[in-house]
Amino acid sequence: MRDAPRLEMRGIVKRFGAVVALDGVDFEVGAGEVMALLGDNGAGKSTLMKILAGAYLADSGEIRLEGREVVIRQPEDARRLGIEMIYQDLALCENIDVTANVFLGRELRRRALGGLVRTLDGSAMTRRTAELLDSLGVSADIARRKVRYLSGGQRQSVAICRALLGSPRLVVMDEPTAALGIAEVARVLELIRRLKAQGVSVVLISHRLQDVFEVADRATVLRNGRVVGVRRIAETTPDEITGLIVGAGAARAAR
């Protein structure tokens, strides 16, 4: 009997008034797997992942982590379960340094003045940030640099470090290579490979099929709030995936 997938979402339905955004969606990701989540604008990708991240509540359906049903009502629930979401805008504060961004809202403190007060433990946070950067193959020298001075690829590194702080089991990355140059895209794809090598499952939302075919193991395609195909990357082509996204060959998608 095979092990349960790391993540299973079964029969997920989400309505916004009369609009059915998700219509009985099944989605799964294996341990240490990179699963691409693809579809045109409005297909339901972001809605599905916002349900997983606790930003939305599903109207019906269930979520299982490693075979155990879980309830995610808010982002804190998702984080506690080891699910981290890296949004396209990264949500970084440009006027503070990398370490402060990584620990924002989760600062480490130490006792001072004989235990009477608790102060920020800057040394411990910088040390941990350097360790996380090193695990991603990124120079620890940027730990004290303000985010405003970082490149796009370095900013993605910071967002990933922040996600890794809680030792996640699954990380969702929303368009991580959008608006990056060729060299920066290569760096972000290498970061995804490193997450996979560490046993972290990754959901990659992307419109760039060349990136998907470089790093993903499988792809799930949504159209109009429904799954129209799940393909192993090694067994499909960009043309087939494009056909599923836009609707060509939909009759073959159920096979």
C-alpha positions as CSV (number, residue, x, y, z in Angstrom):
1,M,0.0,0.0,0.0
2,R,1.5,3.3,-1.1
3,D,2.0,6.1,1.4
4,A,-0.7,8.8,1.5
5,P,0.1,12.0,-0.4
6,R,1.5,14.9,1.7
7,L,-1.5,17.0,0.7
8,E,-5.0,15.9,-0.6
9,M,-7.8,18.4,-1.3
10,R,-11.0,16.5,-2.2
11,G,-14.2,17.9,-3.7
12,I,-13.4,21.5,-3.0
13,V,-16.3,23.9,-3.8
14,K,-16.1,27.6,-3.5
15,R,-18.8,30.1,-4.5
16,F,-18.8,33.9,-4.5
17,G,-22.5,34.7,-4.8
18,A,-23.8,33.2,-8.0
19,V,-20.2,32.6,-9.3
20,V,-18.8,29.1,-8.8
21,A,-15.1,29.6,-8.5
22,L,-14.2,26.0,-7.7
23,D,-16.5,23.1,-8.7
24,G,-15.5,19.9,-6.9
25,V,-11.7,20.2,-7.3
26,D,-9.4,17.3,-6.4
27,F,-5.8,18.2,-5.9
28,E,-2.8,16.3,-4.4
29,V,0.9,16.7,-3.9
30,G,3.4,14.1,-2.8
31,A,6.2,14.4,-0.3
32,G,9.1,16.2,-1.8
33,E,7.2,16.7,-5.1
34,V,7.0,19.9,-7.2
35,M,3.4,20.1,-8.4
36,A,2.7,22.9,-11.0
37,L,-0.8,24.4,-10.7
38,L,-1.7,25.8,-14.1
39,G,-4.6,27.5,-15.8
40,D,-5.6,30.8,-17.4
41,N,-6.6,33.9,-15.4
42,G,-9.8,33.1,-13.5
43,A,-9.3,29.3,-13.7
44,G,-9.4,29.0,-9.9
45,K,-5.7,28.6,-9.0
46,S,-5.4,31.4,-6.5
47,T,-8.8,30.6,-4.9
48,L,-7.8,27.0,-4.3
49,M,-4.5,28.0,-2.8
50,K,-6.1,30.7,-0.6
51,I,-8.3,28.0,0.8
52,L,-5.2,25.9,1.6
53,A,-3.5,29.0,3.1
54,G,-6.5,29.9,5.3
55,A,-7.4,33.1,3.5
56,Y,-10.7,31.6,2.3
57,L,-13.0,29.0,3.7
58,A,-14.3,26.3,1.3
59,D,-18.0,25.8,1.0
60,S,-17.5,22.1,0.9
61,G,-14.8,19.5,0.5
62,E,-12.0,18.2,2.7
63,I,-8.3,18.7,3.2
64,R,-5.9,16.0,4.3
65,L,-2.2,16.2,5.3
66,E,-0.4,12.8,5.1
67,G,-3.7,11.0,5.4
68,R,-5.1,13.0,8.3
69,E,-8.1,15.3,7.8
70,V,-7.4,18.9,8.9
71,V,-9.4,22.1,9.2
72,I,-7.9,25.4,8.1
73,R,-10.0,28.4,9.1
74,Q,-7.2,31.1,9.1
75,P,-3.6,31.6,8.0
76,E,-2.3,30.7,11.5
77,D,-3.9,27.2,11.1
78,A,-2.1,26.7,7.9
79,R,1.2,27.8,9.3
80,R,0.8,25.6,12.3
81,L,0.2,22.6,10.0
82,G,3.4,23.4,8.1
83,I,1.9,25.1,5.1
84,E,3.5,28.4,3.9
85,M,2.3,30.6,1.1
86,I,4.7,32.9,-0.8
87,Y,2.5,35.4,-2.7
88,Q,3.6,37.0,-5.9
89,D,4.2,40.4,-4.3
90,L,6.4,38.6,-1.6
91,A,5.0,41.0,1.1
92,L,8.5,42.2,2.1
93,C,9.3,45.4,3.9
94,E,11.8,47.3,1.8
95,N,13.1,49.7,4.5
96,I,14.3,47.0,7.0
97,D,17.0,44.4,6.5
98,V,16.8,40.7,5.5
99,T,16.9,39.3,9.0
100,A,14.1,41.6,10.2
101,N,12.0,40.5,7.3
102,V,12.6,36.8,7.9
103,F,11.6,37.1,11.6
104,L,8.8,39.8,11.1
105,G,6.1,38.9,13.6
106,R,8.2,35.9,15.0
107,E,11.1,37.8,16.6
108,L,13.4,36.0,19.0
109,R,13.8,37.5,22.4
110,R,16.3,37.0,25.3
111,R,16.1,38.0,29.0
112,A,18.2,40.9,30.1
113,L,18.8,42.9,33.4
114,G,18.7,39.8,35.5
115,G,15.6,38.5,33.7
116,L,13.5,41.6,34.4
117,V,13.1,42.5,30.7
118,R,13.0,40.7,27.4
119,T,14.9,42.3,24.4
120,L,15.2,41.3,20.8
121,D,18.0,38.7,20.3
122,G,19.5,40.2,17.1
123,S,22.5,37.9,17.1
124,A,20.4,34.8,17.2
125,M,18.1,36.0,14.5
126,T,21.0,37.0,12.2
127,R,22.7,33.6,12.8
128,R,19.5,31.7,12.0
129,T,18.9,33.8,8.9
130,A,22.5,33.1,7.7
131,E,21.9,29.4,8.2
132,L,18.7,29.5,6.1
133,L,20.4,31.5,3.4
134,D,23.2,29.0,3.3
135,S,20.8,26.1,3.0
136,L,19.5,27.7,-0.2
137,G,23.0,28.3,-1.5
138,V,22.6,32.1,-1.1
139,S,25.4,34.3,0.4
140,A,24.8,35.0,4.1
141,D,26.3,38.5,3.5
142,I,22.9,39.8,2.6
143,A,21.4,39.1,6.1
144,R,22.0,42.6,7.2
145,R,21.3,44.3,3.9
146,K,18.0,46.3,3.5
147,V,15.6,44.6,1.1
148,R,15.3,47.7,-1.1
149,Y,18.9,47.0,-2.3
150,L,18.3,43.3,-3.3
151,S,17.7,41.9,-6.7
152,G,14.5,40.0,-7.6
153,G,16.1,36.6,-7.1
154,Q,17.5,37.6,-3.8
155,R,14.1,38.9,-2.7
156,Q,12.6,35.5,-3.5
157,S,15.4,33.9,-1.4
158,V,14.3,36.1,1.6
159,A,10.6,35.1,1.1
160,I,11.6,31.4,1.0
161,C,13.8,31.8,4.1
162,R,10.8,33.3,5.9
163,A,8.7,30.3,4.9
164,L,11.4,27.9,6.0
165,L,11.6,29.4,9.4
166,G,8.8,27.3,10.6
167,S,10.1,24.1,9.0
168,P,7.2,23.7,6.6
169,R,6.1,20.5,4.9
170,L,4.6,22.4,1.9
171,V,5.3,25.7,0.3
172,V,3.1,27.4,-2.3
173,M,4.9,29.8,-4.7
174,D,2.7,32.1,-6.7
175,E,4.4,33.3,-10.0
176,P,7.9,33.3,-8.4
177,T,9.7,34.1,-11.7
178,A,7.4,36.8,-13.0
179,A,9.3,39.9,-14.2
180,L,12.7,38.4,-13.6
181,G,15.6,38.3,-16.0
182,I,17.1,35.0,-17.3
183,A,19.8,34.8,-14.6
184,E,17.4,35.6,-11.8
185,V,14.9,33.0,-13.1
186,A,17.7,30.3,-13.1
187,R,18.4,31.2,-9.4
188,V,14.8,30.9,-8.4
189,L,14.4,27.5,-10.1
190,E,17.5,26.4,-8.3
191,L,15.9,27.5,-5.0
192,I,12.9,25.3,-5.9
193,R,15.2,22.3,-6.5
194,R,16.8,22.8,-3.2
195,L,13.5,22.9,-1.4
196,K,12.6,19.6,-3.1
197,A,16.0,18.1,-2.1
198,Q,15.2,19.0,1.5
199,G,11.9,17.0,1.3
200,V,9.7,20.0,1.1
201,S,6.7,19.7,-1.2
202,V,6.2,22.7,-3.5
203,V,3.1,24.0,-5.4
204,L,4.3,26.1,-8.3
205,I,1.7,28.5,-9.8
206,S,3.1,29.8,-13.0
207,H,2.3,31.0,-16.5
208,R,5.8,30.2,-17.7
209,L,5.7,26.7,-19.1
210,Q,9.5,26.6,-19.6
211,D,10.0,27.0,-15.9
212,V,7.4,24.3,-15.2
213,F,9.1,21.8,-17.5
214,E,12.4,22.5,-15.8
215,V,11.5,21.8,-12.2
216,A,8.0,20.3,-11.8
217,D,7.3,16.6,-11.4
218,R,3.6,16.9,-12.3
219,A,1.1,19.5,-13.4
220,T,-2.5,20.0,-12.5
221,V,-4.5,22.1,-14.9
222,L,-7.6,24.0,-13.9
223,R,-10.2,25.6,-16.3
224,N,-13.4,27.3,-15.2
225,G,-13.0,26.0,-11.6
226,R,-12.5,22.4,-12.6
227,V,-9.6,20.1,-13.0
228,V,-9.2,19.2,-16.7
229,G,-6.0,17.2,-16.5
230,V,-3.1,16.0,-14.3
231,R,0.0,15.1,-16.2
232,R,3.5,13.8,-15.4
233,I,5.9,16.3,-16.9
234,A,8.2,13.6,-18.2
235,E,5.2,12.2,-20.1
236,T,3.7,15.3,-21.6
237,T,4.6,18.3,-23.8
238,P,4.1,22.1,-23.6
239,D,1.6,21.8,-26.5
240,E,-0.6,19.3,-24.6
241,I,-0.5,21.4,-21.4
242,T,-1.4,24.5,-23.4
243,G,-4.2,22.6,-25.0
244,L,-5.6,21.7,-21.6
245,I,-5.3,25.3,-20.4
246,V,-7.1,26.9,-23.3
247,G,-9.6,24.0,-23.9
248,A,-8.3,22.3,-27.0
249,G,-8.5,18.5,-26.6
250,A,-10.6,18.7,-23.5
251,A,-12.3,15.5,-24.4
252,R,-9.0,13.7,-23.9
253,A,-8.3,15.3,-20.4
254,A,-10.4,12.8,-18.5
255,R,-8.3,9.8,-19.5
